[in-house]
Amino acid sequence: MNCYMCKGNLKIKKVNYVVDLDNTIIIIKGVPAKVCEQCGEQYFDDTTAENIEKMVNELRKFSTEITVVNYKKKTA
Ligand SMILES: [Zn+2]
């Protein structure tokens, strides 16, 4: 698999995923992603994207200003 943007090589890395919402910022640390070596574009697989979405939906309920959490892998 190569980068959709620039066709660069993708490397598996742990990244910090930042969600910028209306009145809060949520940072999820240590998210596994494929990162383009050339342009830095990040790609997440379906499971990871789903987990991120679930975490954000939970966290945004009680998040104030900035919330920093570690990525947790959940199965089902
Ligand atoms: Zn790229």
N, CA, C, O and the ligand as a Tripos MOL2 file, in Angstrom:
@<TRIPOS>MOLECULE
protein
  305   303    77     0     0
PROTEIN
NO_CHARGES

@<TRIPOS>ATOM
      1 N           0.8360   -1.2060    0.0000 N.3       1 MET1
      2 CA          0.0000    0.0000    0.0000 C.3       1 MET1
      3 C           0.8730    1.2600    0.0000 C.2       1 MET1
      4 O           1.8420    1.3650    0.7520 O.2       1 MET1
      5 N           0.5090    2.1940   -0.8480 N.am      2 ASN2
      6 CA          1.2400    3.4580   -0.9140 C.3       2 ASN2
      7 C           0.3170    4.6420   -0.6320 C.2       2 ASN2
      8 O          -0.9070    4.5200   -0.6590 O.2       2 ASN2
      9 N           0.9310    5.7710   -0.3650 N.am      3 CYS3
     10 CA          0.1860    6.9870   -0.0640 C.3       3 CYS3
     11 C          -0.7150    7.3910   -1.2350 C.2       3 CYS3
     12 O          -0.2820    7.3960   -2.3880 O.2       3 CYS3
     13 N          -1.9640    7.7280   -0.9310 N.am      4 TYR4
     14 CA         -2.9000    8.1630   -1.9740 C.3       4 TYR4
     15 C          -2.5450    9.5460   -2.5160 C.2       4 TYR4
     16 O          -2.8670    9.8940   -3.6520 O.2       4 TYR4
     17 N          -1.8770   10.3150   -1.6770 N.am      5 MET5
     18 CA         -1.5940   11.6970   -2.0460 C.3       5 MET5
     19 C          -0.3710   11.7990   -2.9590 C.2       5 MET5
     20 O          -0.4110   12.4400   -4.0090 O.2       5 MET5
     21 N           0.7220   11.1480   -2.5300 N.am      6 CYS6
     22 CA          1.9760   11.3570   -3.2460 C.3       6 CYS6
     23 C           2.6410   10.0520   -3.6810 C.2       6 CYS6
     24 O           3.7250   10.0750   -4.2640 O.2       6 CYS6
     25 N           1.9960    8.9110   -3.4000 N.am      7 LYS7
     26 CA          2.5250    7.5850   -3.7360 C.3       7 LYS7
     27 C           3.7990    7.2200   -2.9700 C.2       7 LYS7
     28 O           4.5510    6.3370   -3.3800 O.2       7 LYS7
     29 N           4.0230    7.8990   -1.8750 N.am      8 GLY8
     30 CA          5.1880    7.6090   -1.0420 C.3       8 GLY8
     31 C           5.0080    6.3240   -0.2580 C.2       8 GLY8
     32 O           3.9150    5.7600   -0.2240 O.2       8 GLY8
     33 N           6.0700    5.8610    0.3690 N.am      9 ASN9
     34 CA          6.0140    4.6500    1.1870 C.3       9 ASN9
     35 C           5.3200    4.9190    2.5120 C.2       9 ASN9
     36 O           5.4890    5.9770    3.1190 O.2       9 ASN9
     37 N           4.5260    3.9310    2.9500 N.am     10 LEU10
     38 CA          3.8600    4.0670    4.2370 C.3      10 LEU10
     39 C           4.5860    3.2240    5.2720 C.2      10 LEU10
     40 O           4.9670    2.0820    5.0110 O.2      10 LEU10
     41 N           4.7700    3.8050    6.4470 N.am     11 LYS11
     42 CA          5.4260    3.1170    7.5470 C.3      11 LYS11
     43 C           4.4690    3.0430    8.7200 C.2      11 LYS11
     44 O           3.7650    4.0090    9.0140 O.2      11 LYS11
     45 N           4.4400    1.8930    9.3940 N.am     12 ILE12
     46 CA          3.5670    1.7710   10.5590 C.3      12 ILE12
     47 C           4.2190    2.4610   11.7490 C.2      12 ILE12
     48 O           5.3680    2.1950   12.1010 O.2      12 ILE12
     49 N           3.4480    3.3520   12.3520 N.am     13 LYS13
     50 CA          3.9570    4.1700   13.4510 C.3      13 LYS13
     51 C           2.8550    4.3790   14.4640 C.2      13 LYS13
     52 O           1.6780    4.1670   14.1770 O.2      13 LYS13
     53 N           3.2520    4.8010   15.6600 N.am     14 LYS14
     54 CA          2.2690    5.2390   16.6470 C.3      14 LYS14
     55 C           2.2010    6.7620   16.5640 C.2      14 LYS14
     56 O           3.2200    7.4490   16.6400 O.2      14 LYS14
     57 N           0.9860    7.2730   16.4070 N.am     15 VAL15
     58 CA          0.8390    8.7260   16.2770 C.3      15 VAL15
     59 C          -0.1070    9.2650   17.3520 C.2      15 VAL15
     60 O          -0.8290    8.5120   18.0060 O.2      15 VAL15
     61 N          -0.0830   10.5690   17.5100 N.am     16 ASN16
     62 CA         -1.0530   11.2340   18.3630 C.3      16 ASN16
     63 C          -2.1800   11.7490   17.4910 C.2      16 ASN16
     64 O          -1.9560   12.5180   16.5560 O.2      16 ASN16
     65 N          -3.3880   11.3230   17.8030 N.am     17 TYR17
     66 CA         -4.5470   11.7110   17.0110 C.3      17 TYR17
     67 C          -5.2420   12.8630   17.7120 C.2      17 TYR17
     68 O          -5.6590   12.7260   18.8630 O.2      17 TYR17
     69 N          -5.3720   13.9810   17.0450 N.am     18 VAL18
     70 CA         -5.9520   15.1730   17.6560 C.3      18 VAL18
     71 C          -7.3160   15.4620   17.0360 C.2      18 VAL18
     72 O          -7.4520   15.5700   15.8180 O.2      18 VAL18
     73 N          -8.3230   15.5840   17.9030 N.am     19 VAL19
     74 CA         -9.6650   15.9340   17.4380 C.3      19 VAL19
     75 C          -9.9900   17.3220   17.9540 C.2      19 VAL19
     76 O          -9.9850   17.5660   19.1610 O.2      19 VAL19
     77 N         -10.2670   18.2150   17.0440 N.am     20 ASP20
     78 CA        -10.5730   19.5930   17.4030 C.3      20 ASP20
     79 C         -12.0800   19.7920   17.3310 C.2      20 ASP20
     80 O         -12.6440   19.9100   16.2430 O.2      20 ASP20
     81 N         -12.7350   19.8300   18.4980 N.am     21 LEU21
     82 CA        -14.1820   20.0030   18.5340 C.3      21 LEU21
     83 C         -14.5250   21.4420   18.9030 C.2      21 LEU21
     84 O         -13.6400   22.2510   19.1830 O.2      21 LEU21
     85 N         -15.8290   21.7510   18.9010 N.am     22 ASP22
     86 CA        -16.2760   23.1210   19.1680 C.3      22 ASP22
     87 C         -15.6410   23.7580   20.4010 C.2      22 ASP22
     88 O         -15.0710   24.8460   20.3300 O.2      22 ASP22
     89 N         -15.7500   23.0610   21.5340 N.am     23 ASN23
     90 CA        -15.2510   23.6850   22.7580 C.3      23 ASN23
     91 C         -14.2350   22.8230   23.4880 C.2      23 ASN23
     92 O         -13.9310   23.0570   24.6580 O.2      23 ASN23
     93 N         -13.7170   21.8300   22.7900 N.am     24 THR24
     94 CA        -12.7370   20.9760   23.4320 C.3      24 THR24
     95 C         -11.7960   20.3570   22.4030 C.2      24 THR24
     96 O         -12.1270   20.2190   21.2260 O.2      24 THR24
     97 N         -10.6280   19.9960   22.8830 N.am     25 ILE25
     98 CA         -9.6790   19.2940   22.0290 C.3      25 ILE25
     99 C          -9.3710   17.9540   22.6950 C.2      25 ILE25
    100 O          -9.0270   17.9030   23.8750 O.2      25 ILE25
    101 N          -9.4950   16.9060   21.9530 N.am     26 ILE26
    102 CA         -9.1920   15.5880   22.4860 C.3      26 ILE26
    103 C          -7.9460   15.0440   21.7790 C.2      26 ILE26
    104 O          -7.8710   15.0130   20.5510 O.2      26 ILE26
    105 N          -6.9890   14.6220   22.5770 N.am     27 ILE27
    106 CA         -5.7690   14.0570   22.0150 C.3      27 ILE27
    107 C          -5.6750   12.5870   22.4290 C.2      27 ILE27
    108 O          -5.6650   12.2640   23.6170 O.2      27 ILE27
    109 N          -5.6060   11.7230   21.4500 N.am     28 ILE28
    110 CA         -5.4550   10.3000   21.7330 C.3      28 ILE28
    111 C          -4.0300    9.9030   21.3650 C.2      28 ILE28
    112 O          -3.6130   10.0060   20.2110 O.2      28 ILE28
    113 N          -3.2980    9.4480   22.3740 N.am     29 LYS29
    114 CA         -1.8800    9.1360   22.1640 C.3      29 LYS29
    115 C          -1.6660    7.6760   21.7900 C.2      29 LYS29
    116 O          -2.4000    6.7920   22.2330 O.2      29 LYS29
    117 N          -0.6570    7.4400   20.9740 N.am     30 GLY30
    118 CA         -0.2380    6.0720   20.6630 C.3      30 GLY30
    119 C          -1.1880    5.3190   19.7590 C.2      30 GLY30
    120 O          -1.3810    4.1140   19.9220 O.2      30 GLY30
    121 N          -1.7840    6.0200   18.8030 N.am     31 VAL31
    122 CA         -2.6870    5.3590   17.8620 C.3      31 VAL31
    123 C          -1.8730    4.7480   16.7190 C.2      31 VAL31
    124 O          -1.0830    5.4460   16.0830 O.2      31 VAL31
    125 N          -2.0580    3.4480   16.4520 N.am     32 PRO32
    126 CA         -1.3220    2.8350   15.3510 C.3      32 PRO32
    127 C          -1.8220    3.3490   14.0040 C.2      32 PRO32
    128 O          -3.0210    3.3100   13.7270 O.2      32 PRO32
    129 N          -0.9160    3.8230   13.1800 N.am     33 ALA33
    130 CA         -1.3010    4.3630   11.8830 C.3      33 ALA33
    131 C          -0.2320    4.0370   10.8560 C.2      33 ALA33
    132 O           0.9060    3.7190   11.1990 O.2      33 ALA33
    133 N          -0.6170    4.1220    9.5910 N.am     34 LYS34
    134 CA          0.3730    4.0580    8.5330 C.3      34 LYS34
    135 C           0.6560    5.4960    8.1210 C.2      34 LYS34
    136 O          -0.2450    6.2360    7.7270 O.2      34 LYS34
    137 N           1.9170    5.8710    8.2200 N.am     35 VAL35
    138 CA          2.2840    7.2590    7.9590 C.3      35 VAL35
    139 C           3.1750    7.3340    6.7280 C.2      35 VAL35
    140 O           4.1380    6.5780    6.6010 O.2      35 VAL35
    141 N           2.8530    8.2450    5.8280 N.am     36 CYS36
    142 CA          3.6340    8.4300    4.6180 C.3      36 CYS36
    143 C           4.9970    9.0320    4.9600 C.2      36 CYS36
    144 O           5.0930   10.0250    5.6810 O.2      36 CYS36
    145 N           6.0380    8.4100    4.4280 N.am     37 GLU37
    146 CA          7.3870    8.8980    4.7010 C.3      37 GLU37
    147 C           7.6680   10.2210    3.9980 C.2      37 GLU37
    148 O           8.5500   10.9750    4.4080 O.2      37 GLU37
    149 N           6.9230   10.4960    2.9520 N.am     38 GLN38
    150 CA          7.1820   11.7170    2.1900 C.3      38 GLN38
    151 C           6.3680   12.9120    2.6640 C.2      38 GLN38
    152 O           6.9240   13.9670    2.9710 O.2      38 GLN38
    153 N           5.0250   12.7450    2.7250 N.am     39 CYS39
    154 CA          4.1930   13.9130    3.0120 C.3      39 CYS39
    155 C           3.5800   13.8930    4.4110 C.2      39 CYS39
    156 O           2.9790   14.8780    4.8400 O.2      39 CYS39
    157 N           3.7320   12.7640    5.1280 N.am     40 GLY40
    158 CA          3.2420   12.7160    6.4930 C.3      40 GLY40
    159 C           1.7570   12.4090    6.6340 C.2      40 GLY40
    160 O           1.2200   12.4400    7.7410 O.2      40 GLY40
    161 N           1.0930   12.1140    5.5260 N.am     41 GLU41
    162 CA         -0.3150   11.7500    5.5750 C.3      41 GLU41
    163 C          -0.5080   10.4930    6.4280 C.2      41 GLU41
    164 O           0.2900    9.5580    6.3590 O.2      41 GLU41
    165 N          -1.5790   10.4810    7.2350 N.am     42 GLN42
    166 CA         -1.8050    9.3460    8.1240 C.3      42 GLN42
    167 C          -3.0150    8.5340    7.6890 C.2      42 GLN42
    168 O          -4.0490    9.0860    7.3120 O.2      42 GLN42
    169 N          -2.8710    7.2260    7.7470 N.am     43 TYR43
    170 CA         -3.9790    6.3300    7.4010 C.3      43 TYR43
    171 C          -4.2560    5.3840    8.5540 C.2      43 TYR43
    172 O          -3.3400    4.8160    9.1490 O.2      43 TYR43
    173 N          -5.5510    5.2240    8.8620 N.am     44 PHE44
    174 CA         -5.9430    4.3210    9.9400 C.3      44 PHE44
    175 C          -6.7620    3.1840    9.3590 C.2      44 PHE44
    176 O          -7.5500    3.3880    8.4360 O.2      44 PHE44
    177 N          -6.5770    1.9870    9.9000 N.am     45 ASP45
    178 CA         -7.4170    0.9050    9.4030 C.3      45 ASP45
    179 C          -8.8210    1.0050   10.0130 C.2      45 ASP45
    180 O          -9.0460    1.7850   10.9380 O.2      45 ASP45
    181 N          -9.7570    0.2140    9.4930 N.am     46 ASP46
    182 CA        -11.1650    0.3380    9.8810 C.3      46 ASP46
    183 C         -11.3820    0.1720   11.3860 C.2      46 ASP46
    184 O         -12.1160    0.9390   12.0100 O.2      46 ASP46
    185 N         -10.7300   -0.8450   11.9550 N.am     47 THR47
    186 CA        -10.8960   -1.1100   13.3850 C.3      47 THR47
    187 C         -10.3960    0.0620   14.2120 C.2      47 THR47
    188 O         -11.0480    0.4930   15.1640 O.2      47 THR47
    189 N          -9.2420    0.5650   13.8390 N.am     48 THR48
    190 CA         -8.6680    1.6900   14.5730 C.3      48 THR48
    191 C          -9.5570    2.9200   14.4590 C.2      48 THR48
    192 O          -9.8060    3.6020   15.4530 O.2      48 THR48
    193 N         -10.0360    3.2040   13.2560 N.am     49 ALA49
    194 CA        -10.9020    4.3570   13.0340 C.3      49 ALA49
    195 C         -12.1740    4.2380   13.8730 C.2      49 ALA49
    196 O         -12.6590    5.2240   14.4290 O.2      49 ALA49
    197 N         -12.7010    3.0260   13.9540 N.am     50 GLU50
    198 CA        -13.9060    2.7780   14.7440 C.3      50 GLU50
    199 C         -13.6450    3.0120   16.2300 C.2      50 GLU50
    200 O         -14.4380    3.6490   16.9240 O.2      50 GLU50
    201 N         -12.5250    2.4870   16.6960 N.am     51 ASN51
    202 CA        -12.1400    2.6770   18.1010 C.3      51 ASN51
    203 C         -11.9750    4.1540   18.4290 C.2      51 ASN51
    204 O         -12.4240    4.6160   19.4780 O.2      51 ASN51
    205 N         -11.3380    4.8850   17.5390 N.am     52 ILE52
    206 CA        -11.1330    6.3150   17.7510 C.3      52 ILE52
    207 C         -12.4840    7.0170   17.8710 C.2      52 ILE52
    208 O         -12.6960    7.8460   18.7570 O.2      52 ILE52
    209 N         -13.3840    6.6690   16.9660 N.am     53 GLU53
    210 CA        -14.6980    7.3060   16.9500 C.3      53 GLU53
    211 C         -15.4400    7.0470   18.2600 C.2      53 GLU53
    212 O         -16.0410    7.9560   18.8330 O.2      53 GLU53
    213 N         -15.3930    5.7960   18.7290 N.am     54 LYS54
    214 CA        -16.0520    5.4390   19.9880 C.3      54 LYS54
    215 C         -15.4570    6.2100   21.1500 C.2      54 LYS54
    216 O         -16.1780    6.7340   21.9990 O.2      54 LYS54
    217 N         -14.1270    6.2740   21.1790 N.am     55 MET55
    218 CA        -13.4550    6.9800   22.2670 C.3      55 MET55
    219 C         -13.8360    8.4540   22.2640 C.2      55 MET55
    220 O         -14.1030    9.0310   23.3180 O.2      55 MET55
    221 N         -13.8610    9.0630   21.0840 N.am     56 VAL56
    222 CA        -14.1880   10.4870   20.9810 C.3      56 VAL56
    223 C         -15.6200   10.7350   21.4310 C.2      56 VAL56
    224 O         -15.8910   11.6990   22.1460 O.2      56 VAL56
    225 N         -16.5400    9.8650   21.0140 N.am     57 ASN57
    226 CA        -17.9400   10.0250   21.4080 C.3      57 ASN57
    227 C         -18.1310    9.9340   22.9140 C.2      57 ASN57
    228 O         -18.9500   10.6540   23.4840 O.2      57 ASN57
    229 N         -17.3780    9.0520   23.5580 N.am     58 GLU58
    230 CA        -17.4330    8.9270   25.0090 C.3      58 GLU58
    231 C         -16.8200   10.1460   25.6830 C.2      58 GLU58
    232 O         -17.4060   10.7390   26.5890 O.2      58 GLU58
    233 N         -15.6340   10.5040   25.2230 N.am     59 LEU59
    234 CA        -14.8480   11.5400   25.8930 C.3      59 LEU59
    235 C         -15.4570   12.9290   25.7600 C.2      59 LEU59
    236 O         -15.3560   13.7470   26.6740 O.2      59 LEU59
    237 N         -16.0790   13.1880   24.6370 N.am     60 ARG60
    238 CA        -16.5780   14.5480   24.3930 C.3      60 ARG60
    239 C         -17.6960   14.9280   25.3550 C.2      60 ARG60
    240 O         -17.9910   16.1100   25.5320 O.2      60 ARG60
    241 N         -18.3260   13.9200   25.9830 N.am     61 LYS61
    242 CA        -19.4120   14.1770   26.9320 C.3      61 LYS61
    243 C         -18.9110   14.9020   28.1650 C.2      61 LYS61
    244 O         -19.5830   15.7900   28.6900 O.2      61 LYS61
    245 N         -17.7240   14.5210   28.6280 N.am     62 PHE62
    246 CA        -17.2210   15.1330   29.8550 C.3      62 PHE62
    247 C         -15.8880   15.8300   29.6710 C.2      62 PHE62
    248 O         -15.2030   16.1510   30.6410 O.2      62 PHE62
    249 N         -15.5310   16.0590   28.4300 N.am     63 SER63
    250 CA        -14.2640   16.7040   28.1610 C.3      63 SER63
    251 C         -14.3690   18.2180   28.3310 C.2      63 SER63
    252 O         -15.3060   18.8500   27.8430 O.2      63 SER63
    253 N         -13.3820   18.7890   29.0370 N.am     64 THR64
    254 CA        -13.3230   20.2410   29.1390 C.3      64 THR64
    255 C         -11.9770   20.7190   28.6170 C.2      64 THR64
    256 O         -10.9290   20.2130   29.0170 O.2      64 THR64
    257 N         -12.0150   21.6590   27.7530 N.am     65 GLU65
    258 CA        -10.8160   22.2540   27.1470 C.3      65 GLU65
    259 C          -9.9270   21.2350   26.4450 C.2      65 GLU65
    260 O         -10.0010   21.0720   25.2270 O.2      65 GLU65
    261 N          -9.0830   20.5490   27.2180 N.am     66 ILE66
    262 CA         -8.2080   19.5670   26.5640 C.3      66 ILE66
    263 C          -8.2330   18.2460   27.3340 C.2      66 ILE66
    264 O          -8.0710   18.2220   28.5540 O.2      66 ILE66
    265 N          -8.4340   17.1720   26.6180 N.am     67 THR67
    266 CA         -8.3680   15.8540   27.2260 C.3      67 THR67
    267 C          -7.2990   15.0410   26.5040 C.2      67 THR67
    268 O          -7.2830   14.9580   25.2760 O.2      67 THR67
    269 N          -6.4140   14.4500   27.2830 N.am     68 VAL68
    270 CA         -5.3770   13.6110   26.6910 C.3      68 VAL68
    271 C          -5.5380   12.1850   27.2220 C.2      68 VAL68
    272 O          -5.5320   11.9590   28.4320 O.2      68 VAL68
    273 N          -5.6780   11.2520   26.3240 N.am     69 VAL69
    274 CA         -5.8210    9.8500   26.7400 C.3      69 VAL69
    275 C          -4.9050    8.9590   25.9140 C.2      69 VAL69
    276 O          -4.4120    9.3450   24.8540 O.2      69 VAL69
    277 N          -4.6970    7.7760   26.4240 N.am     70 ASN70
    278 CA         -3.9520    6.7850   25.6560 C.3      70 ASN70
    279 C          -4.9190    5.9250   24.8550 C.2      70 ASN70
    280 O          -6.0060    5.5830   25.3210 O.2      70 ASN70
    281 N          -4.5080    5.5910   23.6670 N.am     71 TYR71
    282 CA         -5.3180    4.7340   22.8110 C.3      71 TYR71
    283 C          -5.4480    3.3520   23.4380 C.2      71 TYR71
    284 O          -4.4660    2.7500   23.8710 O.2      71 TYR71
    285 N          -6.7020    2.8610   23.4750 N.am     72 LYS72
    286 CA         -6.9270    1.5030   23.9790 C.3      72 LYS72
    287 C          -7.5500    0.6730   22.8870 C.2      72 LYS72
    288 O          -8.5210    1.0700   22.2430 O.2      72 LYS72
    289 N          -6.9700   -0.4780   22.6990 N.am     73 LYS73
    290 CA         -7.4850   -1.3810   21.6860 C.3      73 LYS73
    291 C          -8.6400   -2.1730   22.2760 C.2      73 LYS73
    292 O          -8.4830   -2.9020   23.2550 O.2      73 LYS73
    293 N          -9.8010   -2.0130   21.6570 N.am     74 LYS74
    294 CA        -10.9610   -2.7590   22.1340 C.3      74 LYS74
    295 C         -11.3720   -3.7540   21.0750 C.2      74 LYS74
    296 O         -11.3920   -3.4390   19.8850 O.2      74 LYS74
    297 N         -11.6930   -4.9330   21.5040 N.am     75 THR75
    298 CA        -12.2000   -5.9000   20.5430 C.3      75 THR75
    299 C         -13.7050   -5.9950   20.7010 C.2      75 THR75
    300 O         -14.2180   -6.1570   21.8080 O.2      75 THR75
    301 N         -14.3980   -5.8920   19.5940 N.am     76 ALA76
    302 CA        -15.8690   -5.8750   19.5060 C.3      76 ALA76
    303 C         -16.3920   -4.7400   20.3620 C.2      76 ALA76
    304 O         -17.6030   -4.5330   20.4410 O.2      76 ALA76
    305 ZN          2.3690   10.9130    0.8850 Zn       77 ZN77
@<TRIPOS>BOND
     1     1     2 1
     2     2     3 1
     3     3     4 2
     4     3     5 am
     5     5     6 1
     6     6     7 1
     7     7     8 2
     8     7     9 am
     9     9    10 1
    10    10    11 1
    11    11    12 2
    12    11    13 am
    13    13    14 1
    14    14    15 1
    15    15    16 2
    16    15    17 am
    17    17    18 1
    18    18    19 1
    19    19    20 2
    20    19    21 am
    21    21    22 1
    22    22    23 1
    23    23    24 2
    24    23    25 am
    25    25    26 1
    26    26    27 1
    27    27    28 2
    28    27    29 am
    29    29    30 1
    30    30    31 1
    31    31    32 2
    32    31    33 am
    33    33    34 1
    34    34    35 1
    35    35    36 2
    36    35    37 am
    37    37    38 1
    38    38    39 1
    39    39    40 2
    40    39    41 am
    41    41    42 1
    42    42    43 1
    43    43    44 2
    44    43    45 am
    45    45    46 1
    46    46    47 1
    47    47    48 2
    48    47    49 am
    49    49    50 1
    50    50    51 1
    51    51    52 2
    52    51    53 am
    53    53    54 1
    54    54    55 1
    55    55    56 2
    56    55    57 am
    57    57    58 1
    58    58    59 1
    59    59    60 2
    60    59    61 am
    61    61    62 1
    62    62    63 1
    63    63    64 2
    64    63    65 am
    65    65    66 1
    66    66    67 1
    67    67    68 2
    68    67    69 am
    69    69    70 1
    70    70    71 1
    71    71    72 2
    72    71    73 am
    73    73    74 1
    74    74    75 1
    75    75    76 2
    76    75    77 am
    77    77    78 1
    78    78    79 1
    79    79    80 2
    80    79    81 am
    81    81    82 1
    82    82    83 1
    83    83    84 2
    84    83    85 am
    85    85    86 1
    86    86    87 1
    87    87    88 2
    88    87    89 am
    89    89    90 1
    90    90    91 1
    91    91    92 2
    92    91    93 am
    93    93    94 1
    94    94    95 1
    95    95    96 2
    96    95    97 am
    97    97    98 1
    98    98    99 1
    99    99   100 2
   100    99   101 am
   101   101   102 1
   102   102   103 1
   103   103   104 2
   104   103   105 am
   105   105   106 1
   106   106   107 1
   107   107   108 2
   108   107   109 am
   109   109   110 1
   110   110   111 1
   111   111   112 2
   112   111   113 am
   113   113   114 1
   114   114   115 1
   115   115   116 2
   116   115   117 am
   117   117   118 1
   118   118   119 1
   119   119   120 2
   120   119   121 am
   121   121   122 1
   122   122   123 1
   123   123   124 2
   124   123   125 am
   125   125   126 1
   126   126   127 1
   127   127   128 2
   128   127   129 am
   129   129   130 1
   130   130   131 1
   131   131   132 2
   132   131   133 am
   133   133   134 1
   134   134   135 1
   135   135   136 2
   136   135   137 am
   137   137   138 1
   138   138   139 1
   139   139   140 2
   140   139   141 am
   141   141   142 1
   142   142   143 1
   143   143   144 2
   144   143   145 am
   145   145   146 1
   146   146   147 1
   147   147   148 2
   148   147   149 am
   149   149   150 1
   150   150   151 1
   151   151   152 2
   152   151   153 am
   153   153   154 1
   154   154   155 1
   155   155   156 2
   156   155   157 am
   157   157   158 1
   158   158   159 1
   159   159   160 2
   160   159   161 am
   161   161   162 1
   162   162   163 1
   163   163   164 2
   164   163   165 am
   165   165   166 1
   166   166   167 1
   167   167   168 2
   168   167   169 am
   169   169   170 1
   170   170   171 1
   171   171   172 2
   172   171   173 am
   173   173   174 1
   174   174   175 1
   175   175   176 2
   176   175   177 am
   177   177   178 1
   178   178   179 1
   179   179   180 2
   180   179   181 am
   181   181   182 1
   182   182   183 1
   183   183   184 2
   184   183   185 am
   185   185   186 1
   186   186   187 1
   187   187   188 2
   188   187   189 am
   189   189   190 1
   190   190   191 1
   191   191   192 2
   192   191   193 am
   193   193   194 1
   194   194   195 1
   195   195   196 2
   196   195   197 am
   197   197   198 1
   198   198   199 1
   199   199   200 2
   200   199   201 am
   201   201   202 1
   202   202   203 1
   203   203   204 2
   204   203   205 am
   205   205   206 1
   206   206   207 1
   207   207   208 2
   208   207   209 am
   209   209   210 1
   210   210   211 1
   211   211   212 2
   212   211   213 am
   213   213   214 1
   214   214   215 1
   215   215   216 2
   216   215   217 am
   217   217   218 1
   218   218   219 1
   219   219   220 2
   220   219   221 am
   221   221   222 1
   222   222   223 1
   223   223   224 2
   224   223   225 am
   225   225   226 1
   226   226   227 1
   227   227   228 2
   228   227   229 am
   229   229   230 1
   230   230   231 1
   231   231   232 2
   232   231   233 am
   233   233   234 1
   234   234   235 1
   235   235   236 2
   236   235   237 am
   237   237   238 1
   238   238   239 1
   239   239   240 2
   240   239   241 am
   241   241   242 1
   242   242   243 1
   243   243   244 2
   244   243   245 am
   245   245   246 1
   246   246   247 1
   247   247   248 2
   248   247   249 am
   249   249   250 1
   250   250   251 1
   251   251   252 2
   252   251   253 am
   253   253   254 1
   254   254   255 1
   255   255   256 2
   256   255   257 am
   257   257   258 1
   258   258   259 1
   259   259   260 2
   260   259   261 am
   261   261   262 1
   262   262   263 1
   263   263   264 2
   264   263   265 am
   265   265   266 1
   266   266   267 1
   267   267   268 2
   268   267   269 am
   269   269   270 1
   270   270   271 1
   271   271   272 2
   272   271   273 am
   273   273   274 1
   274   274   275 1
   275   275   276 2
   276   275   277 am
   277   277   278 1
   278   278   279 1
   279   279   280 2
   280   279   281 am
   281   281   282 1
   282   282   283 1
   283   283   284 2
   284   283   285 am
   285   285   286 1
   286   286   287 1
   287   287   288 2
   288   287   289 am
   289   289   290 1
   290   290   291 1
   291   291   292 2
   292   291   293 am
   293   293   294 1
   294   294   295 1
   295   295   296 2
   296   295   297 am
   297   297   298 1
   298   298   299 1
   299   299   300 2
   300   299   301 am
   301   301   302 1
   302   302   303 1
   303   303   304 2
@<TRIPOS>SUBSTRUCTURE
     1 MET1         2 RESIDUE 1 A MET
     2 ASN2         6 RESIDUE 1 A ASN
     3 CYS3        10 RESIDUE 1 A CYS
     4 TYR4        14 RESIDUE 1 A TYR
     5 MET5        18 RESIDUE 1 A MET
     6 CYS6        22 RESIDUE 1 A CYS
     7 LYS7        26 RESIDUE 1 A LYS
     8 GLY8        30 RESIDUE 1 A GLY
     9 ASN9        34 RESIDUE 1 A ASN
    10 LEU10       38 RESIDUE 1 A LEU
    11 LYS11       42 RESIDUE 1 A LYS
    12 ILE12       46 RESIDUE 1 A ILE
    13 LYS13       50 RESIDUE 1 A LYS
    14 LYS14       54 RESIDUE 1 A LYS
    15 VAL15       58 RESIDUE 1 A VAL
    16 ASN16       62 RESIDUE 1 A ASN
    17 TYR17       66 RESIDUE 1 A TYR
    18 VAL18       70 RESIDUE 1 A VAL
    19 VAL19       74 RESIDUE 1 A VAL
    20 ASP20       78 RESIDUE 1 A ASP
    21 LEU21       82 RESIDUE 1 A LEU
    22 ASP22       86 RESIDUE 1 A ASP
    23 ASN23       90 RESIDUE 1 A ASN
    24 THR24       94 RESIDUE 1 A THR
    25 ILE25       98 RESIDUE 1 A ILE
    26 ILE26      102 RESIDUE 1 A ILE
    27 ILE27      106 RESIDUE 1 A ILE
    28 ILE28      110 RESIDUE 1 A ILE
    29 LYS29      114 RESIDUE 1 A LYS
    30 GLY30      118 RESIDUE 1 A GLY
    31 VAL31      122 RESIDUE 1 A VAL
    32 PRO32      126 RESIDUE 1 A PRO
    33 ALA33      130 RESIDUE 1 A ALA
    34 LYS34      134 RESIDUE 1 A LYS
    35 VAL35      138 RESIDUE 1 A VAL
    36 CYS36      142 RESIDUE 1 A CYS
    37 GLU37      146 RESIDUE 1 A GLU
    38 GLN38      150 RESIDUE 1 A GLN
    39 CYS39      154 RESIDUE 1 A CYS
    40 GLY40      158 RESIDUE 1 A GLY
    41 GLU41      162 RESIDUE 1 A GLU
    42 GLN42      166 RESIDUE 1 A GLN
    43 TYR43      170 RESIDUE 1 A TYR
    44 PHE44      174 RESIDUE 1 A PHE
    45 ASP45      178 RESIDUE 1 A ASP
    46 ASP46      182 RESIDUE 1 A ASP
    47 THR47      186 RESIDUE 1 A THR
    48 THR48      190 RESIDUE 1 A THR
    49 ALA49      194 RESIDUE 1 A ALA
    50 GLU50      198 RESIDUE 1 A GLU
    51 ASN51      202 RESIDUE 1 A ASN
    52 ILE52      206 RESIDUE 1 A ILE
    53 GLU53      210 RESIDUE 1 A GLU
    54 LYS54      214 RESIDUE 1 A LYS
    55 MET55      218 RESIDUE 1 A MET
    56 VAL56      222 RESIDUE 1 A VAL
    57 ASN57      226 RESIDUE 1 A ASN
    58 GLU58      230 RESIDUE 1 A GLU
    59 LEU59      234 RESIDUE 1 A LEU
    60 ARG60      238 RESIDUE 1 A ARG
    61 LYS61      242 RESIDUE 1 A LYS
    62 PHE62      246 RESIDUE 1 A PHE
    63 SER63      250 RESIDUE 1 A SER
    64 THR64      254 RESIDUE 1 A THR
    65 GLU65      258 RESIDUE 1 A GLU
    66 ILE66      262 RESIDUE 1 A ILE
    67 THR67      266 RESIDUE 1 A THR
    68 VAL68      270 RESIDUE 1 A VAL
    69 VAL69      274 RESIDUE 1 A VAL
    70 ASN70      278 RESIDUE 1 A ASN
    71 TYR71      282 RESIDUE 1 A TYR
    72 LYS72      286 RESIDUE 1 A LYS
    73 LYS73      290 RESIDUE 1 A LYS
    74 LYS74      294 RESIDUE 1 A LYS
    75 THR75      298 RESIDUE 1 A THR
    76 ALA76      302 RESIDUE 1 A ALA
    77 ZN77       305 GROUP 0 **** ****
